[in-house]
Amino acid sequence: MSPELLLTALPHLGIFGGFITRKEVMTWYTTLNKPAWRPPNAAFPIVWTTLYTGMGYGSYLVWKELGGFTQDSLVPLGLYGMQLALNWAWTPIFFGAHNIKLAMIEIVMLTGTVAATMVSWYPISRTATLLMVPYLAWLCLATSLNYCIWRDNPDPKKDD
């Protein structure tokens, strides 16, 4: 498999979180108070497929520009890997553990790591950085949604 295809496809491993989400969206998630402005459930798989493809291709552009996994790629691709791990961790925390507060903390860390990734990518590839803009925008929306759900669904057992 070519590096371009491999790096573009890598973020799509996050789809495995969808197995947790699918069951919980029809059960636990329906019981939560959610803001009226939240996107419809059907939008999430479409948005995430698009975002994963863009960020994956962006990582390939950075990898290619820096000559692969080199000393120079340690910070930009390391930050990218960290945000990818944080991205994949959110679903099991929110939908699997039903820990809305911890998911809130985690998504704030994720959003900050994505911003840091973009800052580190900008001098290397503006195109790769621009491919991350929709992702950062979506994370801002998702962070707001997570906050509203946390605020409107107090759980004294977990929020002490």
C-alpha positions in Angstrom: 0.0 0.0 0.0 1.4 3.4 -0.9 2.2 5.9 1.9 -0.3 8.3 0.5 -3.2 5.8 0.8 -2.0 4.4 4.1 -1.7 7.8 5.8 -5.0 9.0 4.3 -6.8 5.9 5.5 -5.2 5.8 9.0 -7.7 8.2 10.7 -10.6 6.1 9.5 -9.7 3.5 12.1 -11.7 5.8 14.3 -14.8 4.2 12.6 -14.5 1.4 15.1 -15.8 3.9 17.7 -18.9 3.8 15.6 -19.7 0.3 16.9 -20.0 1.8 20.5 -21.8 4.8 19.2 -24.4 3.0 17.1 -25.9 1.1 20.1 -25.7 4.1 22.5 -27.3 6.6 20.1 -30.4 4.5 20.1 -30.5 3.9 23.9 -28.6 6.0 26.4 -28.1 9.1 24.1 -31.8 9.4 23.5 -32.3 10.0 27.3 -30.0 13.0 27.4 -31.0 16.6 27.2 -29.4 18.1 24.1 -29.5 21.6 22.6 -31.9 22.2 19.8 -29.1 23.3 17.5 -27.2 20.0 17.5 -26.7 18.4 14.1 -28.9 15.5 13.2 -27.5 12.0 14.0 -27.3 11.2 10.3 -24.8 14.1 9.7 -22.1 12.6 12.0 -20.9 9.7 9.9 -20.7 11.9 6.8 -18.9 14.6 8.5 -16.4 12.3 10.2 -15.6 10.4 7.0 -14.8 13.8 5.3 -12.8 15.1 8.2 -10.8 11.8 8.6 -10.0 11.9 4.9 -8.8 15.5 5.0 -6.7 15.1 8.1 -5.2 11.9 6.8 -4.2 13.4 3.5 -2.8 16.4 5.3 -0.6 14.1 7.3 0.6 12.6 4.1 1.5 16.0 2.7 3.5 16.8 5.8 5.2 13.4 5.8 6.1 13.8 2.2 7.4 17.3 2.5 9.7 16.3 5.5 11.0 13.2 3.7 9.1 10.6 5.7 9.5 9.9 9.4 12.6 12.0 10.1 13.9 14.0 13.0 12.2 17.1 11.4 8.8 15.3 11.4 8.9 14.3 15.1 7.0 17.3 16.4 4.5 17.9 13.5 3.7 14.2 13.1 4.0 13.5 16.8 1.3 16.1 17.5 -0.8 14.7 14.8 -0.5 11.2 16.3 -1.4 12.6 19.7 -4.5 14.3 18.4 -5.5 11.2 16.5 -5.2 9.1 19.7 -7.3 11.7 21.6 -9.8 11.7 18.8 -10.2 8.0 19.0 -10.5 8.0 22.8 -13.4 10.5 23.0 -16.1 8.0 21.8 -15.4 5.3 24.4 -15.3 7.9 27.1 -18.5 9.6 26.1 -20.6 6.8 24.6 -18.9 3.8 26.2 -18.3 5.0 29.8 -21.1 7.6 29.7 -18.6 10.0 31.4 -19.7 13.3 29.9 -17.5 15.4 32.2 -14.3 13.4 31.3 -15.3 13.6 27.6 -15.5 17.4 28.0 -12.0 17.6 29.4 -10.8 15.2 26.7 -12.3 17.1 23.8 -10.8 20.4 25.1 -7.4 18.7 25.1 -8.1 17.3 21.6 -9.1 20.7 20.2 -5.9 22.3 21.7 -3.8 19.5 20.2 -5.4 19.9 16.8 -4.6 23.7 17.0 -1.0 22.9 18.0 -0.8 20.4 15.1 -2.0 23.1 12.7 0.6 25.6 14.0 3.4 23.1 13.5 2.2 22.2 10.0 1.8 25.7 8.7 5.5 26.3 7.8 5.7 22.9 6.2 2.5 22.7 4.2 -0.2 25.4 4.1 -2.4 23.0 2.1 -2.2 20.4 4.9 -3.0 23.1 7.5 -6.0 24.2 5.5 -7.2 20.6 5.3 -7.4 20.7 9.1 -9.6 23.9 9.3 -12.9 22.1 8.9 -11.8 19.6 11.5 -11.0 22.4 14.0 -14.3 24.1 13.2 -16.2 20.8 13.8 -14.4 20.2 17.1 -15.4 23.7 18.3 -19.0 22.8 17.6 -18.6 19.3 19.1 -16.9 20.9 22.2 -19.9 23.3 22.6 -22.3 20.4 22.2 -20.4 18.2 24.8 -20.4 21.2 27.2 -24.2 21.7 26.8 -24.9 18.0 27.3 -22.7 18.0 30.4 -24.3 21.1 31.8 -27.9 19.9 31.1 -27.4 16.4 32.3 -25.9 16.5 35.8 -24.7 13.2 37.2 -23.9 13.6 40.9 -22.1 10.2 41.0 -19.5 11.3 38.3 -19.4 15.0 38.7 -18.4 15.3 42.4 
